[in-house]
Each structure stands twice: as structure tokens, then as C-alpha cells.
């Protein structure tokens, strides 16, 4: 807001002109800042007289405009629901695959209205939702539990790491811990977790605790890699050259790694 107060809005807001109405599509944060600063006039560029065409134009330029996957998903849902376009028609208009469109529509449809509200308002970090909470959607009652968690911890200024720590306790811990977080005591729970980080491996030796910690990290980063590998911003030649080498190294170790994990899994089965 400080930059806007000093220099004004330099990049125009964008939208479509439907009759006498202007529908804003891009620049909501700048618009809110302008209202708070009581700016009477702001620069505005029209993307045309048609809502669907305007959204398509914005999405086609999304790499340059750095639209996040959640914003893309919201615009795609608008094309499908409000503009009555099929997945195939949207994909053709954007020169994208149907899988690209379906992935984002699926992401948007799985979120409840409350979760969408918190994410778009900036009360809960999108990154934490994408890479920490989405895996828990597969649990029984996962969607409702994710919604309750998002509502309980939103707007408290928590870091992604703090949210991840709380999520592990909420979804994998006991009912008392879950109830405490849901009742708005997330900060108190977090402080206890930070004071007793070794409690999760209680009853294990130092060697066992270290391996359990490594397994937790493997599980966490597997989820992150799966999610991040779909990001449209992965397009530089330098990235692909390095990711190719790293992926080759991981794949070469896959048989031995999977065999070791299977042995651990089998040894941990109840007798």
C-alpha cells in the first residue's frame, strides 16, 4: 500500500465491460488499496465486452501475469459454471490439455465455500492448503475436517511451518488435541508442541527416533513434489536440465528404497 500511496497505481486494473457494468477480473488487491486510500480514479484496461472472452484472455497470459493455481481454478470454474463452457471447450480456447483444466476444476470443487473465503481473503496461506492439507482430504470426513482446521487457525499470522506442525497434530493426534485446536487454542497447542518436539517418538531409542523423523520427512516431501510438479511456472531450460538429473538419480534408487520401506512396513504389522 505504501508504494501505491506514493506513486499511485501504475499497472491498470483489468476487467470486462458488460453493458454499463464493469466486471473486475484482475487487480483486486490494488482496488482494495485504492479504496482504503480514497483514490477517486484508477487506471483500468478492458479485456472486451464478453466475460468468457475476457477470462480466456487473462488465463492465456497467466504465465506472464503469475496467476496462482488457485486463481486459475476460480476463473476456470467461472467459465464452466457461469459461462456454460465444457472442459473440452475451455481446453481448446486456452490451448491447454483437458487434464490441465480438470485438475484445476477438481481443486476448486473440493473446497467448501468457507475454505475458499479464507484462502482468497489471505487469512490462510494457499501454499499450506495445497501441500499440507490436501492429502488429508482422502481421510474419512476429510473435507469437513479440513474446513474446520482452516477456520480454526485462519487469521492468526501462523507460518506455513507452524500450520504444518498443527495439522499433523490435528489429523494424526488424539481427539483432545483436535478439540483444543478447533476451539481456537491453536497458539497454545503450538507452544506445547515446540517445547516437547520429541514426544511424538516417545518410547523409541535415539536411532529409532531418527529413522522415524526421516520417514516423516520423506512422506512430507513426497507430497510436496507431487503437488509442485504440476506447477505451470516450471518451464526454464536450466530447471529441466537439473530436474532431469535429480529425477534420474531418484529413479535409480527407487527399487532399493521401495524394498526397504516395504520391509519396515511388514515388520511393523501386528502379530
C-alpha contacts under 8 A as a table, 3 or more apart, distances in Angstrom:
res1	aa1	res2	aa2	distance
1	X	4	X	5.15
1	X	5	X	6.10
1	X	33	X	5.99
2	X	5	X	5.05
2	X	6	X	6.20
3	X	6	X	5.11
3	X	7	X	5.93
3	X	8	X	7.17
4	X	7	X	5.24
4	X	8	X	4.28
4	X	9	X	5.49
4	X	33	X	7.59
4	X	34	X	7.76
5	X	8	X	5.69
5	X	37	X	6.99
7	X	10	X	7.44
9	X	12	X	6.98
9	X	30	X	7.16
9	X	34	X	7.92
9	X	42	X	6.60
9	X	43	X	6.97
10	X	43	X	7.57
11	X	43	X	7.32
12	X	27	X	7.72
12	X	42	X	7.40
12	X	43	X	4.64
12	X	44	X	4.72
12	X	45	X	5.93
13	X	24	X	7.40
13	X	25	X	7.98
13	X	26	X	5.92
13	X	27	X	4.93
13	X	28	X	7.89
13	X	30	X	7.58
13	X	31	X	7.55
13	X	42	X	7.74
13	X	43	X	6.26
13	X	44	X	4.64
13	X	45	X	6.11
14	X	24	X	6.06
14	X	25	X	5.81
14	X	26	X	5.04
14	X	27	X	6.59
14	X	44	X	5.76
14	X	45	X	4.94
14	X	46	X	5.72
14	X	47	X	6.68
15	X	22	X	6.57
15	X	23	X	5.32
15	X	24	X	4.24
15	X	25	X	4.69
15	X	26	X	6.50
15	X	44	X	7.75
15	X	45	X	6.74
15	X	46	X	5.20
15	X	47	X	5.73
15	X	48	X	7.80
15	X	54	X	7.00
16	X	22	X	5.73
16	X	23	X	5.31
16	X	24	X	6.72
16	X	25	X	7.43
16	X	46	X	5.26
16	X	47	X	5.27
16	X	48	X	5.25
16	X	49	X	5.48
16	X	50	X	6.35
16	X	51	X	5.95
16	X	54	X	6.07
17	X	20	X	6.79
17	X	21	X	5.76
17	X	22	X	4.56
17	X	23	X	6.38
17	X	46	X	6.63
17	X	47	X	7.88
17	X	48	X	6.31
17	X	49	X	4.74
17	X	50	X	7.14
18	X	21	X	5.25
18	X	22	X	6.19
18	X	23	X	7.30
18	X	49	X	5.30
18	X	50	X	6.49
18	X	51	X	7.41
19	X	22	X	7.98
19	X	49	X	7.59
23	X	51	X	7.94
24	X	27	X	7.47
24	X	28	X	7.52
25	X	28	X	7.68
25	X	55	X	7.33
27	X	30	X	5.27
27	X	31	X	6.12
28	X	31	X	4.95
28	X	32	X	6.19
29	X	32	X	5.14
29	X	33	X	6.21
30	X	33	X	5.08
30	X	34	X	6.11
31	X	34	X	5.05
31	X	35	X	6.31
32	X	35	X	5.15
32	X	36	X	6.29
33	X	36	X	5.11
33	X	37	X	6.14
34	X	37	X	5.07
34	X	38	X	5.90
34	X	39	X	5.18
34	X	42	X	7.55
35	X	38	X	4.80
35	X	39	X	6.15
36	X	39	X	7.87
39	X	42	X	7.05
46	X	49	X	7.89
47	X	53	X	7.78
47	X	54	X	5.03
47	X	57	X	7.26
48	X	51	X	7.74
48	X	53	X	7.22
48	X	54	X	6.02
49	X	54	X	7.75
50	X	53	X	5.38
50	X	54	X	6.11
51	X	54	X	5.12
51	X	55	X	6.24
51	X	83	X	7.95
52	X	55	X	5.23
52	X	56	X	6.19
52	X	79	X	6.14
52	X	83	X	6.26
53	X	56	X	5.07
53	X	57	X	6.14
54	X	57	X	5.11
54	X	58	X	6.24
55	X	58	X	5.07
55	X	59	X	6.13
55	X	75	X	6.55
55	X	79	X	7.55
56	X	59	X	5.14
56	X	60	X	6.04
56	X	93	X	6.94
56	X	94	X	6.48
57	X	60	X	5.23
57	X	61	X	6.49
58	X	61	X	5.35
58	X	62	X	6.18
59	X	62	X	4.76
59	X	67	X	7.96
59	X	72	X	6.83
59	X	75	X	7.83
59	X	94	X	7.22
60	X	63	X	7.74
60	X	94	X	5.77
61	X	64	X	5.66
61	X	65	X	6.26
62	X	65	X	4.88
62	X	66	X	5.59
62	X	67	X	5.21
62	X	72	X	7.95
63	X	66	X	5.14
63	X	67	X	6.85
63	X	232	X	7.33
63	X	233	X	6.75
67	X	71	X	6.03
67	X	72	X	6.43
68	X	71	X	5.28
68	X	72	X	6.27
69	X	72	X	4.99
69	X	73	X	6.06
69	X	104	X	7.13
69	X	231	X	7.61
70	X	73	X	4.95
70	X	74	X	6.27
70	X	104	X	7.57
70	X	107	X	7.90
70	X	108	X	7.34
70	X	126	X	7.71
71	X	74	X	5.13
71	X	75	X	6.36
72	X	75	X	5.26
72	X	76	X	6.14
72	X	104	X	7.16
73	X	76	X	5.09
73	X	77	X	6.11
73	X	104	X	4.70
73	X	105	X	5.63
73	X	107	X	7.01
73	X	108	X	5.75
74	X	77	X	5.13
74	X	78	X	6.31
74	X	105	X	7.88
74	X	108	X	6.57
75	X	78	X	5.01
75	X	79	X	6.35
76	X	79	X	5.03
76	X	80	X	6.25
76	X	90	X	7.74
76	X	101	X	7.30
76	X	104	X	7.47
76	X	105	X	6.57
77	X	80	X	5.04
77	X	81	X	5.83
77	X	82	X	7.85
77	X	105	X	6.03
77	X	108	X	7.27
78	X	81	X	5.26
78	X	82	X	5.18
78	X	83	X	6.59
79	X	82	X	5.83
79	X	83	X	4.78
79	X	84	X	6.44
79	X	85	X	5.83
79	X	90	X	7.44
80	X	83	X	5.76
80	X	84	X	4.95
80	X	85	X	4.74
80	X	86	X	6.10
80	X	87	X	7.25
80	X	90	X	7.85
81	X	84	X	5.38
81	X	85	X	7.42
85	X	89	X	5.98
85	X	90	X	6.30
86	X	89	X	5.10
86	X	90	X	6.19
87	X	90	X	5.17
87	X	91	X	6.10
87	X	98	X	6.26
87	X	101	X	6.62
87	X	102	X	6.97
88	X	91	X	5.14
88	X	92	X	6.15
88	X	98	X	6.02
89	X	92	X	5.15
89	X	93	X	6.15
90	X	93	X	5.13
90	X	94	X	6.22
90	X	101	X	7.41
91	X	94	X	5.26
91	X	95	X	5.80
91	X	96	X	4.80
91	X	97	X	5.56
91	X	98	X	5.38
91	X	100	X	7.86
91	X	101	X	6.31
92	X	95	X	5.02
92	X	96	X	6.42
92	X	97	X	7.70
93	X	96	X	7.80
96	X	100	X	6.46
96	X	101	X	7.30
97	X	100	X	5.24
97	X	101	X	6.69
98	X	101	X	5.15
98	X	102	X	5.98
99	X	102	X	4.99
99	X	103	X	5.95
100	X	103	X	5.40
100	X	104	X	6.71
101	X	104	X	5.48
101	X	105	X	6.22
102	X	105	X	5.03
102	X	106	X	5.90
103	X	106	X	5.20
103	X	107	X	6.28
104	X	107	X	4.97
104	X	108	X	6.28
105	X	108	X	5.16
105	X	109	X	6.08
106	X	109	X	5.16
106	X	110	X	6.16
107	X	110	X	5.57
107	X	111	X	6.95
108	X	111	X	5.61
109	X	112	X	7.60
110	X	143	X	7.46
111	X	115	X	5.95
111	X	116	X	6.30
111	X	143	X	7.50
112	X	115	X	5.27
112	X	116	X	6.32
112	X	143	X	7.78
112	X	147	X	7.04
113	X	116	X	5.15
113	X	117	X	6.17
114	X	117	X	5.08
114	X	118	X	6.37
114	X	147	X	7.03
114	X	151	X	7.60
115	X	118	X	5.24
115	X	119	X	6.20
115	X	147	X	5.88
115	X	150	X	6.60
115	X	151	X	7.40
116	X	119	X	5.18
116	X	120	X	6.02
117	X	120	X	5.44
117	X	121	X	5.97
118	X	121	X	5.21
118	X	122	X	6.28
118	X	123	X	5.13
118	X	124	X	5.72
118	X	150	X	7.59
118	X	151	X	7.50
118	X	154	X	6.95
119	X	122	X	5.26
119	X	123	X	6.09
119	X	124	X	5.21
119	X	125	X	6.44
119	X	126	X	6.01
120	X	123	X	7.68
121	X	124	X	7.81
122	X	125	X	6.39
123	X	154	X	5.13
123	X	155	X	4.53
123	X	156	X	7.83
124	X	128	X	7.70
124	X	129	X	7.78
124	X	150	X	6.97
124	X	153	X	7.76
124	X	154	X	5.09
124	X	155	X	6.54
125	X	128	X	5.43
125	X	129	X	6.62
125	X	160	X	7.13
126	X	129	X	5.11
126	X	130	X	6.10
127	X	130	X	5.16
127	X	131	X	6.08
127	X	132	X	7.79
127	X	160	X	7.43
128	X	131	X	5.54
128	X	132	X	5.14
128	X	133	X	6.64
128	X	160	X	5.57
128	X	163	X	7.03
128	X	164	X	7.16
129	X	132	X	5.62
129	X	133	X	4.86
129	X	134	X	6.16
130	X	133	X	6.33
130	X	134	X	5.64
130	X	227	X	7.29
131	X	134	X	6.32
131	X	135	X	7.48
131	X	223	X	6.51
131	X	224	X	5.49
131	X	227	X	6.50
132	X	135	X	6.73
132	X	136	X	7.96
132	X	164	X	6.07
132	X	167	X	7.53
132	X	223	X	7.96
133	X	136	X	5.50
133	X	137	X	7.09
133	X	146	X	6.70
133	X	167	X	7.33
134	X	137	X	5.30
134	X	138	X	7.93
135	X	138	X	6.23
135	X	223	X	7.45
136	X	139	X	5.56
136	X	142	X	5.85
136	X	146	X	7.27
136	X	171	X	7.43
137	X	140	X	7.93
137	X	141	X	7.70
137	X	142	X	4.23
137	X	143	X	5.26
137	X	146	X	6.90
138	X	142	X	5.86
139	X	142	X	4.66
141	X	144	X	5.69
141	X	145	X	6.26
142	X	145	X	5.09
142	X	146	X	5.95
143	X	146	X	5.18
143	X	147	X	6.24
144	X	147	X	5.06
144	X	148	X	6.24
145	X	148	X	5.08
145	X	149	X	6.20
146	X	149	X	5.10
146	X	150	X	6.15
147	X	150	X	5.18
147	X	151	X	6.18
148	X	151	X	5.25
148	X	152	X	6.05
148	X	182	X	6.69
149	X	152	X	5.03
149	X	153	X	6.29
149	X	167	X	7.71
149	X	170	X	7.71
149	X	181	X	7.63
149	X	182	X	6.53
150	X	153	X	5.58
150	X	154	X	5.75
151	X	154	X	5.45
152	X	181	X	6.62
152	X	182	X	5.28
152	X	183	X	7.11
152	X	184	X	5.65
152	X	186	X	7.45
153	X	156	X	6.24
153	X	158	X	7.82
153	X	163	X	7.84
153	X	181	X	7.74
153	X	184	X	7.21
153	X	186	X	6.39
154	X	157	X	7.72
155	X	158	X	7.84
158	X	162	X	5.92
158	X	163	X	6.38
159	X	162	X	5.11
159	X	163	X	6.25
160	X	163	X	5.11
160	X	164	X	6.14
161	X	164	X	5.04
161	X	165	X	6.30
162	X	165	X	5.12
162	X	166	X	6.24
162	X	190	X	7.27
163	X	166	X	5.08
163	X	167	X	5.96
164	X	167	X	5.04
164	X	168	X	6.31
165	X	168	X	5.35
165	X	169	X	6.64
165	X	190	X	7.61
165	X	193	X	7.99
166	X	169	X	5.16
166	X	170	X	6.03
166	X	186	X	7.38
166	X	189	X	7.71
166	X	190	X	6.48
167	X	170	X	4.90
167	X	171	X	5.91
167	X	172	X	7.91
168	X	171	X	5.56
168	X	172	X	5.51
168	X	173	X	7.03
169	X	172	X	5.38
169	X	173	X	4.56
169	X	174	X	7.73
169	X	177	X	6.87
169	X	178	X	7.28
170	X	173	X	5.58
170	X	174	X	7.63
170	X	177	X	6.44
170	X	178	X	4.79
170	X	181	X	7.14
171	X	178	X	7.41
173	X	177	X	6.42
173	X	178	X	7.02
174	X	177	X	5.61
174	X	178	X	6.46
175	X	178	X	4.96
175	X	179	X	6.01
176	X	179	X	5.14
176	X	180	X	6.17
177	X	180	X	5.10
177	X	181	X	6.35
177	X	189	X	7.70
178	X	181	X	5.34
178	X	182	X	6.15
179	X	182	X	5.04
179	X	183	X	6.01
180	X	183	X	5.14
180	X	184	X	6.81
180	X	185	X	5.54
180	X	186	X	7.16
180	X	189	X	7.50
181	X	184	X	5.44
181	X	185	X	5.01
181	X	186	X	4.67
181	X	189	X	6.99
182	X	185	X	7.21
182	X	186	X	7.67
185	X	188	X	5.42
185	X	189	X	6.29
186	X	189	X	5.12
186	X	190	X	6.03
187	X	190	X	5.03
187	X	191	X	6.26
188	X	191	X	5.22
188	X	192	X	6.50
189	X	192	X	5.23
189	X	193	X	6.28
190	X	193	X	5.03
190	X	194	X	6.24
191	X	194	X	5.17
191	X	195	X	6.30
192	X	195	X	5.12
192	X	196	X	6.26
193	X	196	X	5.27
193	X	197	X	5.72
194	X	197	X	5.62
196	X	199	X	5.69
197	X	200	X	6.86
198	X	201	X	5.72
198	X	202	X	6.72
199	X	202	X	5.05
201	X	204	X	5.76
201	X	209	X	5.70
201	X	212	X	7.61
204	X	207	X	7.95
204	X	208	X	5.64
204	X	209	X	5.77
205	X	208	X	5.10
205	X	209	X	5.99
206	X	209	X	5.10
206	X	210	X	6.14
207	X	210	X	5.18
207	X	211	X	6.41
208	X	211	X	5.22
208	X	212	X	6.19
209	X	212	X	5.06
209	X	213	X	6.14
210	X	213	X	5.08
210	X	214	X	6.30
211	X	214	X	4.97
211	X	215	X	6.21
212	X	215	X	5.06
212	X	216	X	6.23
213	X	216	X	5.07
213	X	217	X	6.33
214	X	217	X	5.08
214	X	218	X	6.20
215	X	218	X	5.00
215	X	219	X	6.19
216	X	219	X	5.22
216	X	220	X	6.17
217	X	220	X	5.04
217	X	221	X	6.08
218	X	221	X	5.31
218	X	222	X	5.98
219	X	222	X	5.20
219	X	223	X	6.50
220	X	223	X	5.45
220	X	224	X	6.48
221	X	224	X	4.83
221	X	225	X	6.01
222	X	225	X	5.26
222	X	226	X	6.26
223	X	226	X	5.26
223	X	227	X	6.35
224	X	227	X	5.22
224	X	228	X	5.92
225	X	228	X	5.14
225	X	229	X	5.79
226	X	229	X	5.53
226	X	230	X	7.33
227	X	230	X	5.93
227	X	231	X	7.57
228	X	231	X	5.38
229	X	234	X	7.82
231	X	234	X	6.07
232	X	235	X	7.14
234	X	239	X	7.08
234	X	240	X	7.83
235	X	239	X	7.14
235	X	240	X	7.23
236	X	239	X	5.33
236	X	240	X	6.48
237	X	240	X	5.22
237	X	241	X	6.13
238	X	241	X	5.27
238	X	242	X	6.34
239	X	242	X	5.34
239	X	243	X	5.90
240	X	243	X	5.05
240	X	244	X	5.84
241	X	244	X	5.31
241	X	245	X	6.66
242	X	245	X	5.29
242	X	246	X	6.29
243	X	246	X	5.05
243	X	247	X	5.80
244	X	247	X	5.18
244	X	248	X	6.06
245	X	248	X	5.13
245	X	249	X	6.35
246	X	249	X	5.15
246	X	250	X	6.30
247	X	250	X	5.05
247	X	251	X	6.04
248	X	251	X	5.13
248	X	252	X	6.11
249	X	252	X	5.19
249	X	253	X	6.60
250	X	253	X	5.29
250	X	254	X	6.22
251	X	254	X	4.92
252	X	255	X	7.40
253	X	256	X	5.68
253	X	257	X	6.03
254	X	257	X	5.09
254	X	258	X	5.90
255	X	258	X	5.33
255	X	259	X	6.07
256	X	259	X	5.13
256	X	260	X	6.20
257	X	260	X	5.19
257	X	261	X	6.28
258	X	261	X	5.11
258	X	262	X	6.07
259	X	262	X	5.08
259	X	263	X	6.25
260	X	263	X	5.13
260	X	264	X	6.37
261	X	264	X	5.09
261	X	265	X	6.10
262	X	265	X	4.94
262	X	266	X	6.04
263	X	266	X	5.13
263	X	267	X	6.06
264	X	267	X	5.18
264	X	268	X	6.21
265	X	268	X	5.26
265	X	269	X	6.66
266	X	269	X	5.42
